[in-house]
């Protein structure tokens, strides 16, 4: 046969109606098992492929979900996606992955594309969008499609989330550095318009205040999550009249850049200067000088997000309920911050 096989071709081959073929393919209980088996065998022989989008429109279920992340080239987001897939694949779901690259227009496009694809749910770690710009998220809620934020989130009604306790992670990290004898602790912050970075800053600030250590605005530097930003930030800090003796970085990549630059200046780590990262990227463990960091449990986060979705999708009463899951952070104390055993 040439061209694309249709249900009419199958119907003609079996001398039955196209409606009967359609019902058999969609497992309609009105069709006998023998007829269904015959239709399926014939469809397979004729290489018939169902139109998944048309089927989703008719049934209201596509068995696809969308995952929107800023980028996939980090261990954290890759591990969250793996966790979501491991949680949903046994239930028959496939995952569509979208990246925003921290671009608000791409984020809106991603949401619209997934809605047009009739996905059954959306998992999302937001990019840096204006706080008042929620129309694209409200479209998801209005369509009664489960939306689950993970890691980066917005506080919105009827939207669930899975995060770690970023405030506690930051407080404990700062407290650890203080206990190592560091009183002048610099802080590499992400964009504090995002809730997770504001929470991390508050944890850092509270730990300093609880230990009667004044907050030095010169020690607080906003960075992007890359090695170059960490290197450049160290140059600014070392140029200060009263430079710090520790860095708490909300990015492992920036922490790596900071360590590289400190070593180039002949500064000994951790004897003269302590460094603590965030994210537990794989390289932090295998460096010659292993880097202390916060483990965000991304695999567990992904699996928990999948569980939240399944609870919503399997109970229509739960679709508009909020489930705020907060995982506990894990501090991985390694060589870069350990002066006192």
VOPA-770464 format. One record per residue (C-alpha): x, y, z; residue number from 1. Coordinates in steps of 0.2 Angstrom, whole numbers. Layout:
<vexbas>
<vexba><x>X</x><y>Y</y><z>Z</z><k>NUM</k></vexba>
...
</vexbas>
This chain:
<vexbas>
<vexba><x>0</x><y>0</y><z>0</z><k>1</k></vexba>
<vexba><x>6</x><y>18</y><z>-3</z><k>2</k></vexba>
<vexba><x>1</x><y>33</y><z>8</z><k>3</k></vexba>
<vexba><x>-4</x><y>33</y><z>26</z><k>4</k></vexba>
<vexba><x>-16</x><y>20</y><z>31</z><k>5</k></vexba>
<vexba><x>-33</x><y>26</y><z>38</z><k>6</k></vexba>
<vexba><x>-47</x><y>18</y><z>48</z><k>7</k></vexba>
<vexba><x>-57</x><y>17</y><z>31</z><k>8</k></vexba>
<vexba><x>-43</x><y>6</y><z>23</z><k>9</k></vexba>
<vexba><x>-44</x><y>-6</y><z>38</z><k>10</k></vexba>
<vexba><x>-63</x><y>-6</y><z>37</z><k>11</k></vexba>
<vexba><x>-63</x><y>-9</y><z>18</z><k>12</k></vexba>
<vexba><x>-50</x><y>-24</y><z>21</z><k>13</k></vexba>
<vexba><x>-62</x><y>-32</y><z>34</z><k>14</k></vexba>
<vexba><x>-78</x><y>-27</y><z>26</z><k>15</k></vexba>
<vexba><x>-84</x><y>-18</y><z>42</z><k>16</k></vexba>
<vexba><x>-89</x><y>0</y><z>45</z><k>17</k></vexba>
<vexba><x>-76</x><y>13</y><z>50</z><k>18</k></vexba>
<vexba><x>-85</x><y>17</y><z>66</z><k>19</k></vexba>
<vexba><x>-83</x><y>-1</y><z>71</z><k>20</k></vexba>
<vexba><x>-64</x><y>0</y><z>67</z><k>21</k></vexba>
<vexba><x>-63</x><y>16</y><z>78</z><k>22</k></vexba>
<vexba><x>-72</x><y>8</y><z>92</z><k>23</k></vexba>
<vexba><x>-61</x><y>-7</y><z>92</z><k>24</k></vexba>
<vexba><x>-45</x><y>3</y><z>92</z><k>25</k></vexba>
<vexba><x>-51</x><y>13</y><z>107</z><k>26</k></vexba>
<vexba><x>-56</x><y>-2</y><z>116</z><k>27</k></vexba>
<vexba><x>-75</x><y>2</y><z>116</z><k>28</k></vexba>
<vexba><x>-84</x><y>-11</y><z>127</z><k>29</k></vexba>
<vexba><x>-98</x><y>-13</y><z>114</z><k>30</k></vexba>
<vexba><x>-85</x><y>-22</y><z>102</z><k>31</k></vexba>
<vexba><x>-82</x><y>-40</y><z>105</z><k>32</k></vexba>
<vexba><x>-65</x><y>-46</y><z>109</z><k>33</k></vexba>
<vexba><x>-64</x><y>-57</y><z>93</z><k>34</k></vexba>
<vexba><x>-68</x><y>-41</y><z>82</z><k>35</k></vexba>
<vexba><x>-56</x><y>-30</y><z>92</z><k>36</k></vexba>
<vexba><x>-42</x><y>-43</y><z>90</z><k>37</k></vexba>
<vexba><x>-45</x><y>-44</y><z>72</z><k>38</k></vexba>
<vexba><x>-45</x><y>-26</y><z>70</z><k>39</k></vexba>
<vexba><x>-29</x><y>-24</y><z>80</z><k>40</k></vexba>
<vexba><x>-20</x><y>-37</y><z>70</z><k>41</k></vexba>
<vexba><x>-25</x><y>-30</y><z>53</z><k>42</k></vexba>
<vexba><x>-20</x><y>-12</y><z>59</z><k>43</k></vexba>
<vexba><x>-3</x><y>-19</y><z>63</z><k>44</k></vexba>
<vexba><x>-1</x><y>-28</y><z>47</z><k>45</k></vexba>
<vexba><x>-6</x><y>-12</y><z>37</z><k>46</k></vexba>
<vexba><x>6</x><y>-1</y><z>48</z><k>47</k></vexba>
<vexba><x>-8</x><y>9</y><z>54</z><k>48</k></vexba>
<vexba><x>-3</x><y>23</y><z>67</z><k>49</k></vexba>
<vexba><x>-16</x><y>32</y><z>78</z><k>50</k></vexba>
<vexba><x>-17</x><y>51</y><z>78</z><k>51</k></vexba>
<vexba><x>-12</x><y>54</y><z>96</z><k>52</k></vexba>
<vexba><x>-17</x><y>72</y><z>96</z><k>53</k></vexba>
<vexba><x>-34</x><y>68</y><z>89</z><k>54</k></vexba>
<vexba><x>-36</x><y>54</y><z>102</z><k>55</k></vexba>
<vexba><x>-31</x><y>65</y><z>116</z><k>56</k></vexba>
<vexba><x>-44</x><y>78</y><z>110</z><k>57</k></vexba>
<vexba><x>-58</x><y>65</y><z>110</z><k>58</k></vexba>
<vexba><x>-53</x><y>56</y><z>126</z><k>59</k></vexba>
<vexba><x>-47</x><y>72</y><z>136</z><k>60</k></vexba>
<vexba><x>-31</x><y>62</y><z>140</z><k>61</k></vexba>
<vexba><x>-14</x><y>61</y><z>131</z><k>62</k></vexba>
<vexba><x>-3</x><y>52</y><z>143</z><k>63</k></vexba>
<vexba><x>10</x><y>65</y><z>140</z><k>64</k></vexba>
<vexba><x>16</x><y>78</y><z>153</z><k>65</k></vexba>
<vexba><x>27</x><y>93</y><z>151</z><k>66</k></vexba>
<vexba><x>43</x><y>98</y><z>161</z><k>67</k></vexba>
<vexba><x>49</x><y>116</y><z>159</z><k>68</k></vexba>
<vexba><x>66</x><y>120</y><z>166</z><k>69</k></vexba>
<vexba><x>78</x><y>134</y><z>164</z><k>70</k></vexba>
<vexba><x>91</x><y>122</y><z>157</z><k>71</k></vexba>
<vexba><x>95</x><y>104</y><z>157</z><k>72</k></vexba>
<vexba><x>114</x><y>104</y><z>156</z><k>73</k></vexba>
<vexba><x>116</x><y>103</y><z>175</z><k>74</k></vexba>
<vexba><x>115</x><y>88</y><z>186</z><k>75</k></vexba>
<vexba><x>101</x><y>95</y><z>197</z><k>76</k></vexba>
<vexba><x>88</x><y>98</y><z>183</z><k>77</k></vexba>
<vexba><x>93</x><y>82</y><z>174</z><k>78</k></vexba>
<vexba><x>91</x><y>72</y><z>190</z><k>79</k></vexba>
<vexba><x>74</x><y>80</y><z>194</z><k>80</k></vexba>
<vexba><x>68</x><y>75</y><z>176</z><k>81</k></vexba>
<vexba><x>74</x><y>58</y><z>179</z><k>82</k></vexba>
<vexba><x>64</x><y>57</y><z>195</z><k>83</k></vexba>
<vexba><x>49</x><y>63</y><z>186</z><k>84</k></vexba>
<vexba><x>51</x><y>50</y><z>172</z><k>85</k></vexba>
<vexba><x>54</x><y>36</y><z>185</z><k>86</k></vexba>
<vexba><x>38</x><y>40</y><z>194</z><k>87</k></vexba>
<vexba><x>27</x><y>42</y><z>179</z><k>88</k></vexba>
<vexba><x>33</x><y>30</y><z>166</z><k>89</k></vexba>
<vexba><x>26</x><y>14</y><z>175</z><k>90</k></vexba>
<vexba><x>9</x><y>23</y><z>175</z><k>91</k></vexba>
<vexba><x>10</x><y>25</y><z>156</z><k>92</k></vexba>
<vexba><x>16</x><y>43</y><z>154</z><k>93</k></vexba>
<vexba><x>29</x><y>51</y><z>143</z><k>94</k></vexba>
<vexba><x>38</x><y>67</y><z>147</z><k>95</k></vexba>
<vexba><x>41</x><y>82</y><z>135</z><k>96</k></vexba>
<vexba><x>55</x><y>92</y><z>140</z><k>97</k></vexba>
<vexba><x>56</x><y>111</y><z>137</z><k>98</k></vexba>
<vexba><x>70</x><y>124</y><z>141</z><k>99</k></vexba>
<vexba><x>68</x><y>142</y><z>145</z><k>100</k></vexba>
<vexba><x>86</x><y>148</y><z>145</z><k>101</k></vexba>
<vexba><x>80</x><y>161</y><z>158</z><k>102</k></vexba>
<vexba><x>70</x><y>169</y><z>144</z><k>103</k></vexba>
<vexba><x>52</x><y>174</y><z>149</z><k>104</k></vexba>
<vexba><x>46</x><y>174</y><z>131</z><k>105</k></vexba>
<vexba><x>52</x><y>156</y><z>129</z><k>106</k></vexba>
<vexba><x>44</x><y>151</y><z>145</z><k>107</k></vexba>
<vexba><x>27</x><y>158</y><z>139</z><k>108</k></vexba>
<vexba><x>29</x><y>149</y><z>122</z><k>109</k></vexba>
<vexba><x>34</x><y>133</y><z>131</z><k>110</k></vexba>
<vexba><x>18</x><y>134</y><z>142</z><k>111</k></vexba>
<vexba><x>7</x><y>137</y><z>126</z><k>112</k></vexba>
<vexba><x>15</x><y>123</y><z>116</z><k>113</k></vexba>
<vexba><x>12</x><y>111</y><z>130</z><k>114</k></vexba>
<vexba><x>-6</x><y>116</y><z>132</z><k>115</k></vexba>
<vexba><x>-8</x><y>115</y><z>113</z><k>116</k></vexba>
<vexba><x>-1</x><y>97</y><z>114</z><k>117</k></vexba>
<vexba><x>-15</x><y>93</y><z>126</z><k>118</k></vexba>
<vexba><x>-3</x><y>87</y><z>140</z><k>119</k></vexba>
<vexba><x>-11</x><y>80</y><z>156</z><k>120</k></vexba>
<vexba><x>0</x><y>90</y><z>167</z><k>121</k></vexba>
<vexba><x>15</x><y>102</y><z>168</z><k>122</k></vexba>
<vexba><x>30</x><y>102</y><z>180</z><k>123</k></vexba>
<vexba><x>39</x><y>119</y><z>181</z><k>124</k></vexba>
<vexba><x>54</x><y>127</y><z>188</z><k>125</k></vexba>
<vexba><x>51</x><y>145</y><z>184</z><k>126</k></vexba>
<vexba><x>63</x><y>157</y><z>175</z><k>127</k></vexba>
<vexba><x>66</x><y>175</y><z>181</z><k>128</k></vexba>
<vexba><x>49</x><y>183</y><z>177</z><k>129</k></vexba>
<vexba><x>41</x><y>199</y><z>183</z><k>130</k></vexba>
<vexba><x>31</x><y>194</y><z>198</z><k>131</k></vexba>
<vexba><x>15</x><y>201</y><z>192</z><k>132</k></vexba>
<vexba><x>16</x><y>192</y><z>175</z><k>133</k></vexba>
<vexba><x>6</x><y>176</y><z>179</z><k>134</k></vexba>
<vexba><x>-7</x><y>176</y><z>164</z><k>135</k></vexba>
<vexba><x>2</x><y>161</y><z>156</z><k>136</k></vexba>
<vexba><x>1</x><y>151</y><z>172</z><k>137</k></vexba>
<vexba><x>-17</x><y>156</y><z>175</z><k>138</k></vexba>
<vexba><x>-21</x><y>148</y><z>158</z><k>139</k></vexba>
<vexba><x>-15</x><y>131</y><z>165</z><k>140</k></vexba>
<vexba><x>-26</x><y>133</y><z>180</z><k>141</k></vexba>
<vexba><x>-41</x><y>138</y><z>170</z><k>142</k></vexba>
<vexba><x>-40</x><y>123</y><z>160</z><k>143</k></vexba>
<vexba><x>-40</x><y>112</y><z>175</z><k>144</k></vexba>
<vexba><x>-23</x><y>105</y><z>171</z><k>145</k></vexba>
<vexba><x>-12</x><y>100</y><z>186</z><k>146</k></vexba>
<vexba><x>3</x><y>112</y><z>188</z><k>147</k></vexba>
<vexba><x>17</x><y>107</y><z>200</z><k>148</k></vexba>
<vexba><x>31</x><y>119</y><z>203</z><k>149</k></vexba>
<vexba><x>48</x><y>112</y><z>209</z><k>150</k></vexba>
<vexba><x>64</x><y>121</y><z>215</z><k>151</k></vexba>
<vexba><x>59</x><y>138</y><z>209</z><k>152</k></vexba>
<vexba><x>41</x><y>142</y><z>212</z><k>153</k></vexba>
<vexba><x>28</x><y>156</y><z>213</z><k>154</k></vexba>
<vexba><x>16</x><y>157</y><z>227</z><k>155</k></vexba>
<vexba><x>-1</x><y>155</y><z>218</z><k>156</k></vexba>
<vexba><x>-18</x><y>148</y><z>223</z><k>157</k></vexba>
<vexba><x>-22</x><y>130</y><z>217</z><k>158</k></vexba>
<vexba><x>-4</x><y>126</y><z>212</z><k>159</k></vexba>
<vexba><x>6</x><y>113</y><z>221</z><k>160</k></vexba>
<vexba><x>25</x><y>113</y><z>223</z><k>161</k></vexba>
<vexba><x>40</x><y>102</y><z>229</z><k>162</k></vexba>
<vexba><x>55</x><y>112</y><z>236</z><k>163</k></vexba>
<vexba><x>69</x><y>110</y><z>249</z><k>164</k></vexba>
<vexba><x>69</x><y>122</y><z>264</z><k>165</k></vexba>
<vexba><x>81</x><y>134</y><z>256</z><k>166</k></vexba>
<vexba><x>80</x><y>146</y><z>271</z><k>167</k></vexba>
<vexba><x>86</x><y>132</y><z>283</z><k>168</k></vexba>
<vexba><x>100</x><y>126</y><z>270</z><k>169</k></vexba>
<vexba><x>107</x><y>143</y><z>270</z><k>170</k></vexba>
<vexba><x>106</x><y>146</y><z>289</z><k>171</k></vexba>
<vexba><x>115</x><y>129</y><z>292</z><k>172</k></vexba>
<vexba><x>128</x><y>133</y><z>280</z><k>173</k></vexba>
<vexba><x>132</x><y>150</y><z>287</z><k>174</k></vexba>
<vexba><x>132</x><y>143</y><z>304</z><k>175</k></vexba>
<vexba><x>144</x><y>129</y><z>299</z><k>176</k></vexba>
<vexba><x>156</x><y>142</y><z>292</z><k>177</k></vexba>
<vexba><x>155</x><y>153</y><z>308</z><k>178</k></vexba>
<vexba><x>159</x><y>137</y><z>318</z><k>179</k></vexba>
<vexba><x>175</x><y>135</y><z>307</z><k>180</k></vexba>
<vexba><x>181</x><y>152</y><z>314</z><k>181</k></vexba>
<vexba><x>175</x><y>162</y><z>299</z><k>182</k></vexba>
<vexba><x>167</x><y>179</y><z>304</z><k>183</k></vexba>
<vexba><x>169</x><y>188</y><z>288</z><k>184</k></vexba>
<vexba><x>157</x><y>178</y><z>276</z><k>185</k></vexba>
<vexba><x>154</x><y>184</y><z>258</z><k>186</k></vexba>
<vexba><x>138</x><y>178</y><z>250</z><k>187</k></vexba>
<vexba><x>136</x><y>175</y><z>231</z><k>188</k></vexba>
<vexba><x>117</x><y>177</y><z>228</z><k>189</k></vexba>
<vexba><x>106</x><y>173</y><z>213</z><k>190</k></vexba>
<vexba><x>92</x><y>184</y><z>208</z><k>191</k></vexba>
<vexba><x>83</x><y>188</y><z>224</z><k>192</k></vexba>
<vexba><x>67</x><y>192</y><z>214</z><k>193</k></vexba>
<vexba><x>66</x><y>173</y><z>214</z><k>194</k></vexba>
<vexba><x>59</x><y>166</y><z>230</z><k>195</k></vexba>
<vexba><x>72</x><y>153</y><z>233</z><k>196</k></vexba>
<vexba><x>86</x><y>166</y><z>232</z><k>197</k></vexba>
<vexba><x>77</x><y>177</y><z>244</z><k>198</k></vexba>
<vexba><x>74</x><y>163</y><z>256</z><k>199</k></vexba>
<vexba><x>93</x><y>158</y><z>255</z><k>200</k></vexba>
<vexba><x>98</x><y>176</y><z>258</z><k>201</k></vexba>
<vexba><x>87</x><y>177</y><z>273</z><k>202</k></vexba>
<vexba><x>94</x><y>161</y><z>280</z><k>203</k></vexba>
<vexba><x>112</x><y>168</y><z>278</z><k>204</k></vexba>
<vexba><x>107</x><y>185</y><z>286</z><k>205</k></vexba>
<vexba><x>98</x><y>177</y><z>301</z><k>206</k></vexba>
<vexba><x>113</x><y>166</y><z>305</z><k>207</k></vexba>
<vexba><x>125</x><y>181</y><z>305</z><k>208</k></vexba>
<vexba><x>113</x><y>191</y><z>316</z><k>209</k></vexba>
<vexba><x>111</x><y>176</y><z>328</z><k>210</k></vexba>
<vexba><x>130</x><y>176</y><z>330</z><k>211</k></vexba>
<vexba><x>131</x><y>195</y><z>333</z><k>212</k></vexba>
<vexba><x>140</x><y>197</y><z>316</z><k>213</k></vexba>
<vexba><x>136</x><y>213</y><z>307</z><k>214</k></vexba>
<vexba><x>130</x><y>211</y><z>289</z><k>215</k></vexba>
<vexba><x>143</x><y>219</y><z>277</z><k>216</k></vexba>
<vexba><x>134</x><y>225</y><z>260</z><k>217</k></vexba>
<vexba><x>151</x><y>224</y><z>251</z><k>218</k></vexba>
<vexba><x>151</x><y>205</y><z>255</z><k>219</k></vexba>
<vexba><x>135</x><y>202</y><z>246</z><k>220</k></vexba>
<vexba><x>137</x><y>200</y><z>227</z><k>221</k></vexba>
<vexba><x>123</x><y>195</y><z>214</z><k>222</k></vexba>
<vexba><x>130</x><y>182</y><z>202</z><k>223</k></vexba>
<vexba><x>124</x><y>170</y><z>188</z><k>224</k></vexba>
<vexba><x>128</x><y>152</y><z>190</z><k>225</k></vexba>
<vexba><x>144</x><y>150</y><z>181</z><k>226</k></vexba>
<vexba><x>163</x><y>148</y><z>184</z><k>227</k></vexba>
<vexba><x>167</x><y>165</y><z>177</z><k>228</k></vexba>
<vexba><x>155</x><y>175</y><z>188</z><k>229</k></vexba>
<vexba><x>163</x><y>166</y><z>203</z><k>230</k></vexba>
<vexba><x>181</x><y>171</y><z>197</z><k>231</k></vexba>
<vexba><x>176</x><y>189</y><z>194</z><k>232</k></vexba>
<vexba><x>167</x><y>190</y><z>211</z><k>233</k></vexba>
<vexba><x>183</x><y>185</y><z>220</z><k>234</k></vexba>
<vexba><x>192</x><y>199</y><z>212</z><k>235</k></vexba>
<vexba><x>180</x><y>212</y><z>219</z><k>236</k></vexba>
<vexba><x>181</x><y>204</y><z>236</z><k>237</k></vexba>
<vexba><x>200</x><y>204</y><z>237</z><k>238</k></vexba>
<vexba><x>201</x><y>222</y><z>232</z><k>239</k></vexba>
<vexba><x>191</x><y>227</y><z>247</z><k>240</k></vexba>
<vexba><x>200</x><y>236</y><z>261</z><k>241</k></vexba>
<vexba><x>193</x><y>222</y><z>273</z><k>242</k></vexba>
<vexba><x>191</x><y>207</y><z>262</z><k>243</k></vexba>
<vexba><x>181</x><y>191</y><z>269</z><k>244</k></vexba>
<vexba><x>188</x><y>175</y><z>274</z><k>245</k></vexba>
<vexba><x>174</x><y>164</y><z>268</z><k>246</k></vexba>
<vexba><x>162</x><y>163</y><z>254</z><k>247</k></vexba>
<vexba><x>145</x><y>155</y><z>254</z><k>248</k></vexba>
<vexba><x>140</x><y>153</y><z>235</z><k>249</k></vexba>
<vexba><x>122</x><y>148</y><z>230</z><k>250</k></vexba>
<vexba><x>130</x><y>140</y><z>215</z><k>251</k></vexba>
<vexba><x>143</x><y>126</y><z>214</z><k>252</k></vexba>
<vexba><x>149</x><y>133</y><z>198</z><k>253</k></vexba>
<vexba><x>153</x><y>150</y><z>205</z><k>254</k></vexba>
<vexba><x>160</x><y>142</y><z>220</z><k>255</k></vexba>
<vexba><x>172</x><y>132</y><z>208</z><k>256</k></vexba>
<vexba><x>177</x><y>149</y><z>200</z><k>257</k></vexba>
<vexba><x>180</x><y>157</y><z>217</z><k>258</k></vexba>
<vexba><x>192</x><y>142</y><z>222</z><k>259</k></vexba>
<vexba><x>201</x><y>143</y><z>206</z><k>260</k></vexba>
<vexba><x>204</x><y>162</y><z>208</z><k>261</k></vexba>
<vexba><x>209</x><y>161</y><z>226</z><k>262</k></vexba>
<vexba><x>222</x><y>148</y><z>222</z><k>263</k></vexba>
<vexba><x>229</x><y>159</y><z>209</z><k>264</k></vexba>
<vexba><x>231</x><y>172</y><z>222</z><k>265</k></vexba>
<vexba><x>241</x><y>160</y><z>233</z><k>266</k></vexba>
<vexba><x>227</x><y>159</y><z>246</z><k>267</k></vexba>
<vexba><x>226</x><y>142</y><z>255</z><k>268</k></vexba>
<vexba><x>209</x><y>133</y><z>256</z><k>269</k></vexba>
<vexba><x>203</x><y>130</y><z>269</z><k>270</k></vexba>
<vexba><x>217</x><y>136</y><z>281</z><k>271</k></vexba>
<vexba><x>215</x><y>154</y><z>275</z><k>272</k></vexba>
<vexba><x>199</x><y>154</y><z>267</z><k>273</k></vexba>
<vexba><x>183</x><y>143</y><z>267</z><k>274</k></vexba>
<vexba><x>171</x><y>140</y><z>252</z><k>275</k></vexba>
<vexba><x>154</x><y>132</y><z>252</z><k>276</k></vexba>
<vexba><x>143</x><y>129</y><z>237</z><k>277</k></vexba>
<vexba><x>125</x><y>124</y><z>233</z><k>278</k></vexba>
<vexba><x>118</x><y>111</y><z>222</z><k>279</k></vexba>
<vexba><x>130</x><y>95</y><z>224</z><k>280</k></vexba>
<vexba><x>135</x><y>95</y><z>206</z><k>281</k></vexba>
<vexba><x>145</x><y>79</y><z>203</z><k>282</k></vexba>
<vexba><x>162</x><y>88</y><z>201</z><k>283</k></vexba>
<vexba><x>161</x><y>95</y><z>219</z><k>284</k></vexba>
<vexba><x>165</x><y>77</y><z>226</z><k>285</k></vexba>
<vexba><x>179</x><y>73</y><z>214</z><k>286</k></vexba>
<vexba><x>190</x><y>88</y><z>214</z><k>287</k></vexba>
<vexba><x>207</x><y>87</y><z>221</z><k>288</k></vexba>
<vexba><x>200</x><y>99</y><z>235</z><k>289</k></vexba>
<vexba><x>182</x><y>92</y><z>237</z><k>290</k></vexba>
<vexba><x>169</x><y>106</y><z>238</z><k>291</k></vexba>
<vexba><x>157</x><y>107</y><z>253</z><k>292</k></vexba>
<vexba><x>139</x><y>110</y><z>246</z><k>293</k></vexba>
<vexba><x>121</x><y>108</y><z>249</z><k>294</k></vexba>
<vexba><x>112</x><y>93</y><z>242</z><k>295</k></vexba>
<vexba><x>95</x><y>97</y><z>236</z><k>296</k></vexba>
<vexba><x>89</x><y>79</y><z>233</z><k>297</k></vexba>
<vexba><x>84</x><y>82</y><z>215</z><k>298</k></vexba>
<vexba><x>80</x><y>63</y><z>211</z><k>299</k></vexba>
<vexba><x>68</x><y>63</y><z>227</z><k>300</k></vexba>
<vexba><x>61</x><y>80</y><z>222</z><k>301</k></vexba>
<vexba><x>57</x><y>73</y><z>205</z><k>302</k></vexba>
<vexba><x>49</x><y>57</y><z>211</z><k>303</k></vexba>
<vexba><x>39</x><y>67</y><z>224</z><k>304</k></vexba>
<vexba><x>33</x><y>79</y><z>211</z><k>305</k></vexba>
<vexba><x>27</x><y>64</y><z>201</z><k>306</k></vexba>
<vexba><x>18</x><y>57</y><z>216</z><k>307</k></vexba>
<vexba><x>9</x><y>74</y><z>218</z><k>308</k></vexba>
<vexba><x>4</x><y>74</y><z>200</z><k>309</k></vexba>
<vexba><x>-3</x><y>56</y><z>201</z><k>310</k></vexba>
<vexba><x>-13</x><y>60</y><z>217</z><k>311</k></vexba>
<vexba><x>-21</x><y>75</y><z>207</z><k>312</k></vexba>
<vexba><x>-24</x><y>66</y><z>191</z><k>313</k></vexba>
<vexba><x>-32</x><y>51</y><z>199</z><k>314</k></vexba>
<vexba><x>-44</x><y>61</y><z>210</z><k>315</k></vexba>
<vexba><x>-53</x><y>75</y><z>202</z><k>316</k></vexba>
<vexba><x>-57</x><y>83</y><z>218</z><k>317</k></vexba>
<vexba><x>-38</x><y>85</y><z>221</z><k>318</k></vexba>
<vexba><x>-35</x><y>94</y><z>204</z><k>319</k></vexba>
<vexba><x>-37</x><y>111</y><z>212</z><k>320</k></vexba>
<vexba><x>-30</x><y>107</y><z>229</z><k>321</k></vexba>
<vexba><x>-13</x><y>114</y><z>235</z><k>322</k></vexba>
<vexba><x>0</x><y>102</y><z>241</z><k>323</k></vexba>
<vexba><x>16</x><y>110</y><z>247</z><k>324</k></vexba>
<vexba><x>30</x><y>98</y><z>249</z><k>325</k></vexba>
<vexba><x>46</x><y>104</y><z>258</z><k>326</k></vexba>
<vexba><x>61</x><y>92</y><z>258</z><k>327</k></vexba>
<vexba><x>75</x><y>94</y><z>271</z><k>328</k></vexba>
<vexba><x>92</x><y>100</y><z>264</z><k>329</k></vexba>
<vexba><x>107</x><y>90</y><z>267</z><k>330</k></vexba>
<vexba><x>124</x><y>98</y><z>270</z><k>331</k></vexba>
<vexba><x>139</x><y>89</y><z>263</z><k>332</k></vexba>
<vexba><x>154</x><y>95</y><z>273</z><k>333</k></vexba>
<vexba><x>170</x><y>92</y><z>263</z><k>334</k></vexba>
<vexba><x>188</x><y>99</y><z>262</z><k>335</k></vexba>
<vexba><x>184</x><y>117</y><z>256</z><k>336</k></vexba>
<vexba><x>176</x><y>122</y><z>272</z><k>337</k></vexba>
<vexba><x>183</x><y>110</y><z>285</z><k>338</k></vexba>
<vexba><x>196</x><y>118</y><z>297</z><k>339</k></vexba>
<vexba><x>190</x><y>110</y><z>313</z><k>340</k></vexba>
<vexba><x>186</x><y>91</y><z>312</z><k>341</k></vexba>
</vexbas>
